[in-house]
Amino acid sequence: MFKITGIGNRNKSSNINIRLKDIEKNPIVVTFIKCANEYLGRIGYTEHGFRHVSLVASRAKNVLVYLEHSERFQNLAEIAGYMHDIGNIVNRQGHGQSAALIAMGLLKDMGMEYEDIAFIISAIGNHDEEDGDFGNPVAAALVLADKSDVHKTRVRNLDISKCDNIHDRVNSAVERSSLRVSKDKRIISLRININTHISNVAEYFEIFMSRMLMCKRAASILNCKFELLINDKKLV
C-alpha cells in the first residue's frame, strides 16, 4: 500500500485540534467567503461561494480517504478546500497567496499546530494553475477537488443565449461532473457529461487544458494516473 514518507505523514489523529466544523463557525471565514463570492459575481466570474468551497472540501478529503492517507491529512485537505478561495476578498489576481496568508492568521488564532498550518497554506497558495507548484498529498488533493468542479450550477448568467463568455458557455454545457478514485488501479478520473448543443469538447480543452495538466501532476504526487472522460470517451 502506497504511503507518503517523511515529515507530516505520521498519523496524529488523536492530536487534531481544529476541524472543518470549527472553520465553518468562524465569522471571519463566513463573511470573507460570502463577500468574495459577491465581488467575483460583479466582475463576471462563476460561483465561488459556499456551494463551491463545501464541495471542494468534501472532494479533497475523500481523495485522501479512498487512497488511505492518514486522518490528519484528510482533515487538513478538507480545511484547505474550504478556505482556498478566501483570498478573492483581496483581489482575484494572486488570490491563492492572499488566501494562504489570511488562512495562516486565522488558523494561528484558532490554535492550530504550526506544522498543520504549513501544510494548509502551502496547498492553498499553490492551487491556482497560473502559478501553482506543489509537492505534498494535501495540496494534490486540493488541486484535484478544485479543478474538477465544473458544472452549469456555477454559471450566474442564466440566459446562455446571450452569453459571449466562453467560460460560462462551457460550464453551462456541463450537466454532470464527478471525481472518482480507484485505489487498486491507482487511477483518479474526472468524468464529465457535456451538452454539445451548448458547447463542444474542443472549447473545454481551450479553456481548461492547463487545469487538466495540473490535475495530471497532482495525481502523480499521489502515485496515481489521471484520466479525463467526456461523454464516456477517454480523452486524457
BAKOLKE-801284 format. One record per residue (C-alpha): residue number from 1; residue in one letter; x, y, z. Coordinates in Angstrom, 2 decimals, always signed. Example, Ala and Ser with C-alpha at 12.3 -4.5 7.8 and 13.67 -1.06 7.14 Angstrom:
BEGIN
    n  res       xx       yy       zz
    1    A   +12.30    -4.50    +7.80
    2    S   +13.67    -1.06    +7.14
end
This chain:
BEGIN
    n  res       xx       yy       zz
    1    M    +0.00    +0.00    +0.00
    2    F    +1.35    +3.39    -1.02
    3    K    +2.39    +5.75    +1.75
    4    I    +3.96    +9.21    +1.66
    5    T    +7.02    +9.10    +3.88
    6    G    +8.72   +11.98    +5.60
    7    I    +7.64   +14.87    +7.78
    8    G    +3.96   +15.18    +8.43
    9    N    +2.84   +11.70    +7.40
   10    R    +2.61   +10.25   +10.88
   11    N    -0.97    +9.74   +11.92
   12    K    -1.69   +12.39   +14.52
   13    S    -5.46   +11.87   +14.52
   14    S    -5.54   +11.93   +18.31
   15    N    -3.97   +15.40   +18.24
   16    I    -6.29   +17.00   +15.68
   17    N    -7.48   +20.14   +17.43
   18    I    -9.14   +22.06   +14.58
   19    R   -11.66   +20.51   +12.21
   20    L   -13.86   +21.79    +9.40
   21    K   -16.81   +22.28   +11.73
   22    D   -14.71   +24.82   +13.65
   23    I   -13.78   +26.67   +10.45
   24    E   -17.41   +26.81    +9.34
   25    K   -18.32   +28.58   +12.60
   26    N   -15.62   +31.25   +12.26
   27    P   -17.46   +34.52   +11.45
   28    I   -14.46   +35.96    +9.59
   29    V   -14.27   +32.93    +7.28
   30    V   -18.02   +33.02    +6.65
   31    T   -18.03   +36.76    +5.91
   32    F   -14.97   +36.65    +3.64
   33    I   -16.31   +33.75    +1.56
   34    K   -19.67   +35.48    +1.18
   35    C   -18.22   +38.88    +0.25
   36    A   -15.56   +37.40    -2.05
   37    N   -18.21   +35.49    -3.98
   38    E   -20.31   +38.63    -4.36
   39    Y   -17.26   +40.53    -5.64
   40    L   -16.45   +37.84    -8.20
   41    G   -20.04   +37.90    -9.40
   42    R   -19.83   +41.61   -10.04
   43    I   -16.71   +41.24   -12.18
   44    G   -18.10   +38.33   -14.20
   45    Y   -16.71   +35.17   -12.59
   46    T   -18.53   +31.92   -11.90
   47    E   -19.80   +30.99    -8.45
   48    H   -17.08   +30.68    -5.78
   49    G   -19.34   +30.65    -2.73
   50    F   -20.34   +28.13    -0.09
   51    R   -21.52   +25.55    -2.64
   52    H   -18.10   +25.54    -4.33
   53    V   -15.91   +25.55    -1.23
   54    S   -18.03   +22.91    +0.53
   55    L   -17.81   +20.63    -2.50
   56    V   -14.06   +21.16    -2.84
   57    A   -13.56   +20.46    +0.86
   58    S   -15.52   +17.21    +0.60
   59    R   -13.78   +16.04    -2.56
   60    A   -10.30   +16.88    -1.27
   61    K   -10.90   +14.88    +1.89
   62    N   -12.43   +11.95    +0.02
   63    V    -9.50   +11.66    -2.38
   64    L    -7.24   +11.01    +0.60
   65    V    -9.82    +8.79    +2.30
   66    Y   -10.02    +6.49    -0.73
   67    L    -6.23    +6.40    -1.04
   68    E    -5.96    +5.59    +2.68
   69    H    -3.91    +8.55    +3.79
   70    S    -3.90    +9.49    +7.46
   71    E    -6.89   +11.08    +9.16
   72    R    -4.67   +14.07    +9.79
   73    F    -4.04   +14.65    +6.09
   74    Q    -7.72   +14.09    +5.32
   75    N    -8.63   +16.78    +7.83
   76    L    -6.04   +19.24    +6.51
   77    A    -7.17   +18.73    +2.92
   78    E   -10.78   +19.33    +3.94
   79    I    -9.91   +22.60    +5.69
   80    A    -7.70   +23.74    +2.81
   81    G   -10.56   +23.05    +0.41
   82    Y   -12.95   +25.18    +2.40
   83    M   -10.55   +28.13    +2.75
   84    H    -8.76   +28.02    -0.62
   85    D   -10.69   +30.87    -2.29
   86    I   -10.93   +33.22    +0.68
   87    G    -8.23   +35.42    -0.88
   88    N   -10.65   +36.61    -3.55
   89    I   -11.80   +39.14    -0.97
   90    V    -8.48   +40.93    -1.58
   91    N    -8.17   +40.55    -5.36
   92    R    -8.74   +37.88    -7.97
   93    Q    -5.12   +38.15    -9.07
   94    G    -2.88   +36.29    -6.66
   95    H    -5.88   +35.10    -4.69
   96    G    -4.15   +31.85    -3.73
   97    Q    -1.32   +33.62    -1.97
   98    S    -3.71   +36.09    -0.33
   99    A    -5.86   +33.19    +0.85
  100    A    -2.81   +31.42    +2.30
  101    L    -1.81   +34.47    +4.32
  102    I    -5.36   +35.04    +5.57
  103    A    -5.69   +31.36    +6.49
  104    M    -2.36   +31.41    +8.33
  105    G    -3.51   +34.23   +10.61
  106    L    -6.94   +32.75   +11.26
  107    L    -5.68   +29.22   +11.96
  108    K    -2.92   +30.53   +14.23
  109    D    -5.51   +32.49   +16.22
  110    M    -7.67   +29.37   +16.46
  111    G    -4.77   +27.44   +17.97
  112    M    -3.85   +25.07   +15.16
  113    E    -0.41   +23.47   +15.31
  114    Y    +2.14   +25.28   +13.16
  115    E    +3.11   +22.23   +11.11
  116    D    -0.54   +21.64   +10.20
  117    I    -0.90   +25.30    +9.23
  118    A    +2.15   +24.90    +6.99
  119    F    +0.52   +22.08    +5.01
  120    I    -2.72   +24.00    +4.60
  121    I    -1.21   +27.31    +3.47
  122    S    +1.18   +25.53    +1.10
  123    A    -1.79   +23.78    -0.50
  124    I    -3.88   +26.95    -0.70
  125    G    -1.04   +29.08    -2.03
  126    N    -0.38   +26.64    -4.87
  127    H    -3.89   +25.71    -6.01
  128    D    -4.08   +28.09    -8.99
  129    E    -2.96   +26.79   -12.38
  130    E    -1.20   +30.04   -13.27
  131    D    +1.47   +29.75   -10.60
  132    G    +0.85   +26.61    -8.54
  133    D    +3.78   +24.31    -7.79
  134    F    +3.05   +21.70    -5.16
  135    G    +4.60   +18.57    -3.70
  136    N    +2.51   +17.03    -0.93
  137    P    -0.72   +14.99    -0.73
  138    V    -2.78   +17.77    +0.86
  139    A    -2.01   +20.17    -1.98
  140    A    -2.54   +17.48    -4.62
  141    A    -5.96   +16.57    -3.23
  142    L    -6.98   +20.24    -3.16
  143    V    -6.00   +20.75    -6.81
  144    L    -7.97   +17.71    -7.97
  145    A   -11.02   +18.75    -5.97
  146    D   -10.95   +22.37    -7.12
  147    K   -10.31   +21.77   -10.81
  148    S   -12.96   +19.06   -11.03
  149    D   -15.77   +21.43   -10.04
  150    V   -17.03   +22.39   -13.46
  151    H   -20.84   +22.45   -13.71
  152    K   -23.72   +24.51   -15.02
  153    T   -24.81   +25.44   -11.49
  154    R   -21.72   +27.68   -11.19
  155    V   -22.89   +29.98   -14.01
  156    R   -24.51   +33.24   -12.91
  157    N   -25.74   +34.32   -16.36
  158    L   -28.91   +32.25   -16.67
  159    D   -29.63   +33.33   -20.27
  160    I   -26.98   +31.35   -22.10
  161    S   -28.34   +32.54   -25.48
  162    K   -26.91   +35.97   -24.64
  163    C   -23.65   +34.66   -23.25
  164    D   -20.44   +35.53   -25.11
  165    N   -18.19   +34.33   -22.26
  166    I   -16.58   +31.01   -23.18
  167    H   -16.12   +30.06   -19.50
  168    D   -19.84   +30.49   -18.85
  169    R   -20.75   +28.66   -22.04
  170    V   -18.55   +25.66   -21.24
  171    N   -19.71   +25.50   -17.63
  172    S   -23.33   +25.80   -18.78
  173    A   -22.82   +22.80   -21.04
  174    V   -21.64   +20.54   -18.21
  175    E   -24.64   +18.62   -16.92
  176    R   -22.73   +16.28   -14.63
  177    S   -19.20   +16.01   -13.29
  178    S   -17.68   +13.58   -10.83
  179    L   -14.24   +12.77    -9.48
  180    R   -13.59    +9.07    -8.96
  181    V   -10.70    +7.31    -7.28
  182    S    -9.66    +3.71    -7.90
  183    K    -7.24    +2.73    -5.13
  184    D    -6.43    -0.66    -6.64
  185    K    -5.76    +0.64   -10.15
  186    R    -4.20    +3.89    -8.89
  187    I    -6.40    +5.94   -11.22
  188    I    -8.14    +9.24   -10.49
  189    S   -10.71   +10.06   -13.15
  190    L   -12.74   +13.17   -13.88
  191    R   -15.94   +12.20   -15.65
  192    I   -17.94   +14.93   -17.37
  193    N   -21.17   +14.94   -19.36
  194    I   -21.41   +17.86   -21.81
  195    N   -24.40   +19.10   -23.77
  196    T   -22.71   +19.56   -27.13
  197    H   -25.53   +21.80   -28.34
  198    I   -24.27   +24.45   -25.92
  199    S   -20.52   +23.87   -26.11
  200    N   -18.17   +21.29   -27.59
  201    V   -15.22   +19.31   -26.32
  202    A   -12.72   +21.49   -28.17
  203    E   -13.90   +24.55   -26.24
  204    Y   -13.50   +22.66   -22.97
  205    F    -9.87   +21.96   -23.78
  206    E    -9.33   +25.52   -24.99
  207    I   -10.01   +26.98   -21.55
  208    F    -9.24   +24.07   -19.22
  209    M    -6.13   +22.41   -20.66
  210    S    -3.83   +23.98   -18.07
  211    R    -6.14   +22.74   -15.33
  212    M    -6.11   +19.20   -16.69
  213    L    -2.31   +19.21   -16.85
  214    M    -2.28   +20.38   -13.24
  215    C    -4.60   +17.52   -12.30
  216    K    -2.23   +15.09   -14.00
  217    R    +0.64   +16.40   -11.89
  218    A    -1.48   +16.22    -8.75
  219    A    -2.43   +12.61    -9.42
  220    S    +1.24   +11.72    -9.88
  221    I    +2.02   +13.16    -6.43
  222    L    -0.50   +10.65    -5.10
  223    N    +1.16    +7.85    -7.11
  224    C    -1.85    +7.70    -9.44
  225    K    -2.66    +8.32   -13.08
  226    F    -5.20   +10.95   -14.12
  227    E    -7.94   +10.31   -16.66
  228    L   -10.45   +12.68   -18.24
  229    L   -13.61   +11.24   -19.73
  230    I   -16.09   +13.47   -21.55
  231    N   -19.38   +11.87   -22.57
  232    D   -17.87    +8.48   -21.71
  233    K   -14.92    +8.94   -24.07
  234    K   -11.42    +8.91   -22.61
  235    L    -9.51   +11.99   -23.73
  236    V    -6.59   +12.11   -21.29
end
